[in-house]
Structure formats: structure tokens, C-alpha cells
Amino acid sequence: MSGIVKLRTRAEIDEEAAQWTWRLDGEEVAPGDREAFETWLRQDVRHRRAFEEFSRVWRMLDGLGTAKRDEKLATFADPARRAPAHSSPRRWLGAAAAVLLGALAAVWWMNAGSELQTFSTAVGQQRDVTLADGSIVSLNTNSIVEVDLTRRNRQIHLRKGEAHFQVAHDRSRPFLVHAGDAVVRAVGTEFEVRLLADQHVDIVVNEGRVEVQATPSGSGPDTGSSPGRRAPAALRAVHAGERLSTASADYPVSEITPEQLSSEMAWREGAIIFDGEPLSQAIAEIERYTDARIVISDSETAALRVGGRFRTDDVPDFFRGLESALPITIRRAPDGVIYIDSRR
């Protein structure tokens, strides 16, 4: 189980956020408290979100909406707005503790059943994870997903790598996968998403149907796209036996054959299949399953075509297969780098 990392629960983080809301609302905030608060914010990206959520709940409560208090909480949440601290008359006393507990209870109620979890695999590993709703997430090598299931929706963030999703049917709770520059919506279907280094994604559907839309402007990571690239405003539907890549303008959808689909999904069986791809492309794929650096000596060797089925947990067998089928030699340098040279 060492490949799975479980973070603290949302309830624990909410409780800490409530405590900071109370401490930062006093007449004076000690420098030590200010430094401790900033440290706490940096420890986990969810801390700032929880604190800001609590601040909003706090402002909604009767008698707690003064402008000075709001400015004070916003200043602590955003260091860019910070100004020298000033003491101010305390506008509310003993009842605030009870009110804060009520606010905490409200936040817990709104997030009942929600527990943020992170699952990951090391290089060369694959792992299946069954979620609380019955959905199954299969992680390929060197992948990270963040899962947040609530009573209203199911939010999945693919932070790295590749994952296959077998979605439990539940029309009342959308299943959304956020990855790079796209959001994938599915209900009772099976599909996989691969996050590329440039934050574009490849999506393949093997059952049912999904809808893909560009990440709303400003809410996703920098995709590195050129200024002239136009992301689609409308949803793109992708059905079983189809693929979508966000690397191309307008997110075109293309059909894939059953054989191609089988090759795409082979990693779930611990295999990788090549069918005439250039050696350079095959090596780029194999490098996902090993920590070793692999160098092809020349462009002619890189253009050689590769075919065959290989185990993802036995990279040396892949190299033995290459040497037996292609006019190449493989050598490992003292520093661990693997070189592929031509025998011609």
C-alpha cells in the first residue's frame, strides 16, 4: 500500500480553519500567530480554500459582517493586501464562540460525506482504487489523482500521468475529471485520460459517452498554448471507440479501431503494445516505466519501426527483444544511462 498517500480529512482541516478564523479576529494578533498562520497556509493547498470558505460563512452570520473584520480576514488570506496591524474595538464577545461552533457545524453539514484523498503510483506501478461510490480508478505508472466525493458531485483531479475510470452510475452526482486544459464529464461509463507534459490531455472512451470542455479561463494551469489558439466553448461529445486530444484546436474527435483501443488499454493488463511505431516513440513510452535515461545514438536508428507486446514490469525484456529483432546494440554506461547504437 506504499504507493497510496492518504491526506488528512476535510473535517480536520475545517476545524483548523475555524480555529484560525477565531484567533485572527481578536483585538490584537501576535507576530508569532501571524507567522504560524502563514506557515499553516503553505502546508497544504486546501488550507487557504478552507479558510476562505470559513470567512465567507462567518460574514454571512448575523452580526458578524463588519467591514473592518472582513478586511482583516481578507488581508491575512492575501499577503499582497497586508498592511500594518491596527487594534480595533471588540464588537462581539462571548456569543462568538457559540456562533463559530455553529458555523463549523454548518460547513461540516455542507460537506457531509466529503473526504479529499490522494492516490498515486510509483514509476512502473499500476494500481486499482475503488472509490466510496463504487467507481474504480486504475492508475498507470507514475500517476497522481486527487478525489473529492460529496453528496452533490464527484470531483477527480488528475495531477500527473494516466488513469482509467470505470464510473458508477449516479445521475444525481456528476462525475467530473479535471486534467490539464480540460474537464471531462461522465455518468456510468468507462474512459481513460492521459495528462501530457504540456498540460494537454488525450481522452479515449471504451464504453458509454463523455463530454469534454476546456478548463474555464483562469481556473486551470498555464497550458503554454499560443495566444492564437482557440479552445472550444461548447462541449465535445466523445463516444465509445473514439479519441479526443486537446493538443489540436477545437478538440477534434476521431475514431479508433478495436485493435487500437485494445493497445491503448493494454497497460491495465501490465502490457504495452507497439505496432510499427518509430523506435524513438517506443522509447518515449517505455521511459514512463523506468527511471533509467535512454539515448538513441542517431536519427536513422530512431526511425526504425517497432512491433510487439511487452510487459511493463520487465523493461530489460523489452531491450532483449529490440536487440534480437533490430540491427542495434544496447549498452549501459557507468552512470546508468542506456545507449541504443546501430550495428550497421
N, C-alpha and C positions, 0 to 999 in steps of 0.2 A: 504493500500500500504506500510505499515511499514516494511514488510518483504523483500522489494526490495531496494537495495542500488545502486544508480547510481553514478558512478565516473565522474570526470571531463573528458571533451572531449580530443581526441588526439590533436586537433588543439591548445587547451590551453596549453597542455604540450609541444608541439613543440615550441610554442612561448617562453615559459620559457627557454627551452633548447637553443634556438637561442640567447637569452639574455645572458645566462651563457657562451656560446661559445665566444661571443664578449667580455665579461668582463674578462675572463681568458686569453685572448690573448693580453692584454695590456703589456706595458713595465714592470709594477710592479703590483703585486696582493697583496692587503692589507690583513693582517691576518683575519680581520673581514669578507672579501669576501670569503676567503678560508673556514672559519668555516660555513658561511651561505650556501656555495655550498655543503659542506658535509651534512649539515642538510637537504638540499633540496633533495639530492640523497637518503637519508634514508626514506623520507616521502612516497615514492611510488616506487614500483619495476619498474614501467615504466619510471621513470625519468632517470635512468642510461642508459636504452636502447635508449631513445630519444636522450640523449646527445652523446652517442657513434655513433648513426646514423648521427647526425648533424656533428660530427667530420669527419666522412667518406666523407660526401658530401662536407664539407669545403676543405678537402685535394684534392678533385677532381677538384676544381675550379682553373682556370688558375692563376698562380702567387701566390698561397697560399700554395704550397706544400713544404715549407722549413723543413728541418729535425728538427731544433730546435723547431719550433712551434708544429710539430707533437708530439715530445717527451713531450712537455709541456702539451698538451691536454691529452695525454695518462697517464701522471703522475697524473693529477688531477682525471681522471676517475678511476685509480687504485692506492689506497693509498699505496700498497705494493711497488710500484716503486718510491714513493715520495723521493725527495732529496731536500736539501736547495734551496730556490728560488734564481735565479740569474737574474739580469736585462739584457736585450739584446736590440740591436738597433731595432727600429720600422721599419719594412720592407715595410709596406703598411699603407696608411693614409686615406684620405677622401673617396676614392673609395670603401674601405672595407664595409662601411655602406650600400651602394647600393648593393654590392655583397652579403652581408648577407641577405638582404631582398629578393634577387633573389633566394638564397639557401633555405630560408624559403618557398618561393612560390613553389619551386621545390618539397620540402618534402610534402607540403600540396597537391600538384597535385598527387604525387605518392600514397598518402593515401586518395585521394578524396573518400568521402562516408564512411570512416572508423571511427567508434566510439566505443571505448572499453567500455563495460558495464559489471557490475557485478550484478547478481541476486541471491537472497538467500531466504531460508525459515527457520523459527524457528522450534524448536522441536515440532512435532505434526502437522505441517502445510504441505499442498500441494498447489502448485500454477502452473498455466499455463502461459507461456510467449510467445507471438507472436513476432518473430523477424522481422526485416525490410525486409527480403527476403521472408517472408511468412511462414517460418518454425516455428513449435511450439515446445517449450521445456517445458516439465512437470517436475517440481521439487518435489521430495518426501521430507519427513521430514529431517530437519537439513542438508540441501544441499546447495552448492555454485557452480555456474558456471560463468565463465568469457567468454564473447562473443566479438569477433572481426571480423566484416564483412567488406571486402574490395571489390574492383572491380575484384580482381583476385582469391580470395579464401574466405572461411568461416571457421574461426578457433574458436573452442569451447574448453575451458579447464574446465574439471570437477575437482574442487578443493576439494570437500567433498561431501559425500552422494551418491545420486542416481538420475538419470534423464532419462526420456524417450524423444526420439527425433522423431518428425514427419517432415521429411526433404522435403522442397520444391524442385521440380525438376529443376536443373540448371547445365547441364553438363559442362558449361564453368567455373564454380566456384566450386571446390571440397569442400565438407563438411567434415571437419576433427575434430574428438573429441579426445582430449588428456586427458588421465586419467591414473594416476599411471604409470605402466610399459608398457603401450600400446597406440597405436594410431589407431583409428577406422575411416575408410574412407567410406563414403556413398553418393549415389546420388539417390534421390527420393525413400526413404524407411522409415521404422519405426523400431526402436530398442531402447533398454534401456541399460544403463551402470551403474553399481554399483561399487563404489570405496571402497575397503576394507581397514581395518586399516593397513595392511601390504603393502599397495600400489599395491597389485594385484587387478585385476578387473574381474567382471563377466559380460558377454555380452549376451543378449537374443534378437533375431530378430523375430519380429512378422509379418513383411511384407518386401518383397524385399530381398536385399542381401547387406552385408557389407564386407569389407576387414580389417583384423586386423594384425598389425605388432608390434613387440617390439619397445619400445622407443629407438631411437639411443643411443648408449653408450655415457654417459657423458652429455646428454641433458635432462635427466629426473631425478626424485628424487631417492634417495637410496632405493632400494626395499627390502633390507635386505636379499636378496637371498644368498644361499650358493655359494661359489666360483665355485662349480662343476655344478651349474645349467646352462643349455644351452638354451638361448632364440632363437626362430626360426628366421632364416634370411629371409625366404620367407614369402609372405603374406599368411594368412589363410582366406579362404572364409567361411562366415557364412550365411546360407540361412534362410528363414522364417521357424520357428519351430525348430530352432537349438540354442544351447548354447555353448559358449566358456568361459573357465576360464584360466587366465594366471597363476594361482597358480601351475599348473602342467607343467612339462617340455614339450616343443614342442607345447604348446597351443592346446590340443586336442579339437575337435568339437564333440558334442553329440546331439542326437535328444531328443526333449521333446514332450510329448503328448499335445493335445489341452487342456486337463484339467490342466496340469502343467503350460501351457502358460497362461491360464486364472488366475490361482493362482498367477503367477509371476506379472501379470499386475493389480491385484485387487486393489493395493494401489491407482491407478489412479481414482478409484471409492470410495476412502475413506475406503477401507476394507482390511482386512488381513485374509488369509485362511490357516488353518492348516489341514493336512491330515495324521495323525499318527506320526507326528514328536515328538521326546522326549520333555518333559516339559522344559528341560534346553535350547534346541534350540528355542522353542517357546518364552521363557522368553527373550532370547537374542534378538529376533526380536521385541518383544513388547517394550523393553527398548529403541529402537530407537524413540519411540513415546511419551516418558515421561521423565521427569527429575529425577524421583524417582529411587533410587537404589533398586534392587530386589535381595534377597538372598534366595536360596533353601537350606533347612536345611541339607539334606542328599542325598547321591547318589541314593538311591532307589527311593526317591520321584522325583529326577531329571530325572529318566529313564521312568517315566510314560508317556504314549502316549496321545497326544492331537489332537482333531479334531474339526472343526467348523469354522464358518465365524464370524468375529468380526469387529466392527467399529474402525478405527484408532484414532478417536477423542473421544472415550469413553473407556479409559483403565479400569476404575472401573467395567464396564460391563464385560470385559474380566475376571477379577478376580471373579466376581459373578458366571460367567459360569464355571470357574475352580472349585470353591467350590461345586457347585451343581453336577458336573459330576465326580469329583475325590475325593479320600479319603484324603483330605487335609484341613488345616485351614490356613487362611491368617490373619496376624496381622501387624499393622503398629506401629513401635516404636516411642517414643517421638522425636527422631532425624529425622523422616521421612522415615527411611529405612523400606521396606516392606519385611516381612519374610513369606516364604511358608513352613509350617510344615506338617508332616504326622499325620493323625488321627488314624493310626493303633497302 
